[in-house]
Amino acid sequence: MPETTPTGSPAATADAERRYVLTLGCPDRTGIVARISGFLAEIGGWITEAAYHSDDETGWFFTRQTVRAGSVAMSVDEMRARFATEVAAEIGPETEWRLTDTGQVKSVVLLVSKESHCLVDLLGRAYRGELPARVDAVIGNHRDLEGLVTRFGVPFHHVPFTPDRKPEAFDEVARIVDGHAPDAVVLARFMQVLPPQLCEAWAGRAINIHHSFLPSFVGARPYHQAFARGVKLIGATCHYVTAELDAGPIIEQDVVRVDHSDTVSDMVRQGRDIETVVLSRGLRWHLEDRVLVHGRKTVVFN
């Protein structure tokens, strides 16, 4: 069994499984793949995954490649420095890239309100070592879920939100989140709208989940509205948070069919199920550096 943290997530990736993960996006042209693969061969990189996408509409090229860390006779910092000067600079100034080490455990902070289904699912996956990260903290604007969180050995922070102190509450949330410098800030049914400054500060790290009825059924009791209209599909969308409400780049979506025999309670239950699955998939792909954002869209090498 791997060594685990108090939250149950792997303390570090075993050396045999440790990988360096390279993601890159740039204006498309000939020779990019050859240059990257040539560099990896030069440093002895044993490639275990390689994915590519060329977008005809934007003229942009995307790739994700993983190599066995043990096959490279240098640290990830040395590899970054060499790639920056020997490859990225040659490809061009618009190149967007990053190189991560799976041996460095990533951090997640969850924001919650009263709904428990997404929280329970993510805490359980982290406890079982199914997420490539540890959950460092949960922040709730109510205390309803505190006992659940502490049973997993995760610190719970209660930050109350009232109409007259929302800015102060968000300042406190930001202080706690930024203290952990997390790789992902997950709005696990957090029923508060992030202010623009936090959307900007956490851009590309803040992840949200919502039901698929938007924009048709806005506001309270969306499943009741959908039931009244006799919808035949319900689902969920996992996306990055932006200042434009529920309109950030989409990471994952899924649906399930319903019919006339389903009650409102049936639809709510199935909606919760699909939300948990979609959020966990989206978060995992984000943590595994499988999601490349370009403008309003994403490329997901899953």
C-alpha positions as CSV (number, residue, x, y, z in Angstrom):
1,M,0.0,0.0,0.0
2,P,1.3,3.5,-0.8
3,E,2.1,5.9,2.0
4,T,-0.8,8.2,2.6
5,T,-1.5,11.6,4.1
6,P,-4.2,12.1,6.7
7,T,-6.8,12.7,3.9
8,G,-5.9,9.3,2.4
9,S,-4.4,10.7,-0.8
10,P,-1.0,9.3,-2.0
11,A,1.9,11.1,-0.2
12,A,3.9,10.9,-3.4
13,T,3.9,9.0,-6.6
14,A,6.0,5.9,-6.5
15,D,9.3,6.3,-8.3
16,A,8.4,3.7,-10.9
17,E,5.2,5.6,-11.7
18,R,6.6,9.1,-11.4
19,R,6.2,11.1,-14.6
20,Y,7.1,14.5,-16.0
21,V,4.1,15.9,-17.8
22,L,4.6,18.5,-20.6
23,T,1.7,20.4,-22.0
24,L,2.0,23.0,-24.8
25,G,0.0,25.2,-27.1
26,C,1.2,27.4,-29.9
27,P,0.5,28.6,-33.4
28,D,0.6,25.6,-35.6
29,R,3.3,25.0,-38.2
30,T,5.5,22.1,-39.4
31,G,8.3,20.7,-37.2
32,I,6.8,21.2,-33.8
33,V,6.3,17.6,-33.0
34,A,9.8,16.7,-34.3
35,R,11.4,19.4,-32.2
36,I,9.7,18.3,-29.0
37,S,10.2,14.6,-29.5
38,G,13.8,15.3,-30.5
39,F,14.4,17.2,-27.3
40,L,12.9,14.5,-25.2
41,A,15.1,11.9,-27.0
42,E,18.2,14.0,-26.4
43,I,17.7,14.0,-22.7
44,G,16.8,10.3,-22.6
45,G,13.1,10.8,-22.0
46,W,11.1,7.6,-22.1
47,I,7.7,8.8,-23.5
48,T,4.7,6.9,-22.0
49,E,1.9,9.1,-23.4
50,A,1.7,11.5,-26.4
51,A,-1.4,13.3,-27.5
52,Y,-1.8,16.0,-30.2
53,H,-4.5,18.2,-31.6
54,S,-4.4,20.7,-34.4
55,D,-7.3,23.1,-34.5
56,D,-8.1,24.2,-38.0
57,E,-10.4,27.1,-37.0
58,T,-7.8,28.8,-34.7
59,G,-4.7,27.6,-36.3
60,W,-3.5,26.4,-32.9
61,F,-1.5,23.3,-32.0
62,F,-1.9,21.4,-28.7
63,T,0.1,18.6,-27.2
64,R,0.4,16.7,-23.9
65,Q,3.3,14.3,-23.3
66,T,4.5,12.3,-20.4
67,V,7.9,10.8,-19.8
68,R,9.2,8.5,-17.1
69,A,11.0,10.8,-14.6
70,G,13.6,8.1,-13.9
71,S,14.6,8.1,-17.5
72,V,15.7,11.8,-17.4
73,A,19.1,12.5,-15.6
74,M,18.0,15.9,-14.3
75,S,15.5,17.5,-12.0
76,V,12.2,18.9,-13.3
77,D,13.6,22.4,-12.7
78,E,16.6,21.7,-14.9
79,M,14.4,20.2,-17.5
80,R,12.1,23.3,-17.5
81,A,15.1,25.6,-18.0
82,R,16.5,23.6,-20.9
83,F,13.1,23.3,-22.6
84,A,12.5,27.1,-22.2
85,T,15.7,28.0,-24.0
86,E,16.1,25.1,-26.4
87,V,12.5,24.4,-27.5
88,A,9.9,27.0,-26.4
89,A,12.0,30.0,-27.5
90,E,12.6,28.4,-30.9
91,I,8.9,27.5,-31.4
92,G,7.9,31.2,-30.9
93,P,7.0,33.9,-28.3
94,E,3.3,32.9,-28.3
95,T,4.1,29.4,-27.0
96,E,2.2,28.5,-23.8
97,W,3.6,25.5,-21.9
98,R,4.1,24.0,-18.6
99,L,6.0,21.1,-17.1
100,T,4.9,19.3,-14.0
101,D,6.2,16.5,-11.8
102,T,3.7,13.9,-10.6
103,G,6.0,13.3,-7.6
104,Q,5.0,16.7,-6.3
105,V,1.6,16.1,-4.6
106,K,-1.0,18.7,-5.7
107,S,-3.3,20.5,-3.4
108,V,-7.1,21.1,-3.5
109,V,-9.4,23.3,-1.5
110,L,-13.1,22.8,-1.6
111,L,-15.8,25.5,-1.1
112,V,-19.2,24.2,0.0
113,S,-22.6,25.4,1.3
114,K,-25.2,22.8,2.5
115,E,-25.4,20.3,-0.4
116,S,-23.2,17.3,0.5
117,H,-23.2,15.0,-2.6
118,C,-20.2,16.5,-4.4
119,L,-18.2,17.0,-1.2
120,V,-18.7,13.4,0.0
121,D,-17.7,12.1,-3.4
122,L,-14.5,14.1,-3.6
123,L,-13.5,13.4,0.0
124,G,-14.1,9.7,-0.5
125,R,-12.0,9.7,-3.7
126,A,-9.2,11.5,-2.0
127,Y,-9.4,9.2,1.0
128,R,-9.1,6.2,-1.3
129,G,-6.2,7.7,-3.2
130,E,-8.2,8.0,-6.4
131,L,-7.4,11.7,-6.9
132,P,-3.8,12.8,-7.7
133,A,-3.9,15.4,-4.9
134,R,-4.7,15.9,-1.3
135,V,-7.6,17.9,0.1
136,D,-6.0,20.5,2.3
137,A,-9.1,22.4,3.5
138,V,-12.9,22.8,3.1
139,I,-14.4,26.2,3.5
140,G,-18.2,26.4,4.1
141,N,-20.5,29.4,4.4
142,H,-22.7,27.2,6.7
143,R,-21.7,24.7,9.4
144,D,-24.0,21.9,8.2
145,L,-21.1,19.9,6.6
146,E,-18.5,20.5,9.3
147,G,-18.9,17.2,11.1
148,L,-18.7,15.3,7.8
149,V,-15.5,17.0,6.8
150,T,-13.7,16.6,10.1
151,R,-14.4,12.8,10.1
152,F,-12.1,12.7,7.1
153,G,-9.4,14.5,9.0
154,V,-9.6,17.6,6.8
155,P,-9.7,21.1,8.4
156,F,-13.1,22.9,8.1
157,H,-13.3,26.6,8.0
158,H,-16.6,28.3,8.6
159,V,-16.9,31.7,6.9
160,P,-20.5,33.1,7.3
161,F,-21.9,35.2,4.5
162,T,-24.5,37.8,5.3
163,P,-25.8,40.5,2.9
164,D,-23.9,43.3,4.8
165,R,-20.5,41.5,4.9
166,K,-20.0,39.6,1.6
167,P,-16.9,41.5,0.6
168,E,-15.3,40.7,4.0
169,A,-16.4,37.1,3.8
170,F,-14.8,36.7,0.4
171,D,-11.6,38.4,1.7
172,E,-11.5,35.7,4.5
173,V,-12.1,32.9,2.0
174,A,-9.3,34.2,-0.2
175,R,-6.9,34.4,2.7
176,I,-7.6,30.7,3.6
177,V,-7.4,29.5,0.0
178,D,-4.3,31.4,-0.9
179,G,-2.6,30.2,2.3
180,H,-2.6,26.7,0.7
181,A,-1.6,27.9,-2.8
182,P,-3.8,25.1,-4.2
183,D,-3.7,23.7,-7.7
184,A,-7.5,23.6,-7.8
185,V,-10.2,25.6,-6.0
186,V,-13.4,23.5,-6.3
187,L,-16.9,25.1,-5.9
188,A,-18.5,21.8,-4.8
189,R,-22.1,23.3,-4.8
190,F,-20.9,26.5,-3.2
191,M,-23.9,28.7,-3.5
192,Q,-22.1,32.0,-3.7
193,V,-20.9,33.9,-6.9
194,L,-17.2,34.5,-6.8
195,P,-16.4,38.3,-7.2
196,P,-14.4,39.3,-10.4
197,Q,-11.1,39.8,-8.5
198,L,-11.2,36.2,-7.3
199,C,-12.2,34.8,-10.7
200,E,-9.1,36.6,-12.1
201,A,-6.8,35.5,-9.2
202,W,-7.9,31.9,-9.5
203,A,-8.2,31.8,-13.3
204,G,-7.5,28.3,-14.6
205,R,-7.7,26.8,-11.1
206,A,-11.3,27.6,-9.9
207,I,-13.7,24.8,-11.0
208,N,-17.4,24.8,-10.7
209,I,-20.3,22.3,-11.3
210,H,-23.8,23.1,-12.2
211,H,-26.9,21.3,-13.6
212,S,-27.4,21.3,-17.4
213,F,-30.7,23.3,-17.3
214,L,-29.0,26.7,-17.7
215,P,-30.0,29.0,-19.2
216,S,-33.5,27.7,-19.6
217,F,-34.4,27.1,-15.9
218,V,-32.6,29.7,-13.8
219,G,-33.0,30.4,-10.1
220,A,-34.4,28.2,-7.4
221,R,-35.8,24.7,-7.8
222,P,-34.5,24.0,-11.3
223,Y,-35.5,20.3,-11.2
224,H,-39.1,21.3,-10.3
225,Q,-39.1,23.7,-13.3
226,A,-37.7,21.0,-15.6
227,F,-40.2,18.4,-14.3
228,A,-43.1,20.8,-15.0
229,R,-41.8,21.1,-18.6
230,G,-41.4,17.4,-19.1
231,V,-37.7,17.4,-20.0
232,K,-36.2,14.1,-21.2
233,L,-32.5,14.7,-20.5
234,I,-30.8,16.0,-17.4
235,G,-27.1,16.5,-16.9
236,A,-24.3,18.5,-15.5
237,T,-21.5,20.8,-16.7
238,C,-18.0,21.1,-15.1
239,H,-16.2,24.3,-16.1
240,Y,-13.6,26.8,-15.1
241,V,-14.9,29.9,-13.2
242,T,-14.9,33.2,-15.0
243,A,-16.5,36.6,-14.2
244,E,-19.2,35.7,-16.7
245,L,-21.5,33.5,-14.6
246,D,-21.5,29.8,-15.5
247,A,-19.9,30.6,-18.9
248,G,-16.3,29.6,-18.3
249,P,-14.4,27.1,-20.5
250,I,-16.1,23.7,-20.3
251,I,-14.1,20.7,-19.0
252,E,-16.7,17.9,-18.9
253,Q,-20.4,17.3,-19.5
254,D,-22.7,14.3,-19.3
255,V,-26.4,13.5,-19.4
256,V,-28.9,10.9,-18.3
257,R,-32.3,10.2,-19.8
258,V,-35.5,10.6,-17.8
259,D,-39.1,10.0,-18.7
260,H,-42.7,10.6,-17.6
261,S,-42.4,8.0,-14.8
262,D,-39.7,9.9,-13.0
263,T,-40.8,12.1,-10.1
264,V,-39.1,15.3,-9.0
265,S,-37.3,13.3,-6.3
266,D,-36.0,10.9,-8.9
267,M,-34.7,13.7,-11.1
268,V,-33.0,15.4,-8.2
269,R,-31.3,12.1,-7.2
270,Q,-30.2,11.4,-10.7
271,G,-29.0,15.0,-11.1
272,R,-26.9,14.7,-8.0
273,D,-25.4,11.4,-9.3
274,I,-24.4,13.0,-12.6
275,E,-23.0,16.1,-10.9
276,T,-20.7,14.0,-8.7
277,V,-19.4,12.0,-11.7
278,V,-18.9,15.0,-14.0
279,L,-17.1,17.1,-11.3
280,S,-14.8,14.3,-10.3
281,R,-13.8,13.6,-13.9
282,G,-13.2,17.3,-14.6
283,L,-11.1,17.7,-11.4
284,R,-9.1,14.6,-12.1
285,W,-8.3,15.7,-15.7
286,H,-7.3,19.2,-14.4
287,L,-5.0,17.7,-11.8
288,E,-3.4,15.4,-14.4
289,D,-2.7,18.4,-16.7
290,R,-5.0,17.0,-19.3
291,V,-7.0,20.2,-19.9
292,L,-5.5,23.0,-22.1
293,V,-7.5,26.2,-22.2
294,H,-7.5,28.4,-25.3
295,G,-9.9,31.3,-25.2
296,R,-13.4,30.2,-24.3
297,K,-12.7,26.5,-25.2
298,T,-10.7,23.6,-23.9
299,V,-8.8,20.7,-25.3
300,V,-9.1,17.7,-23.0
301,F,-6.6,14.9,-23.6
302,N,-8.5,12.3,-21.5
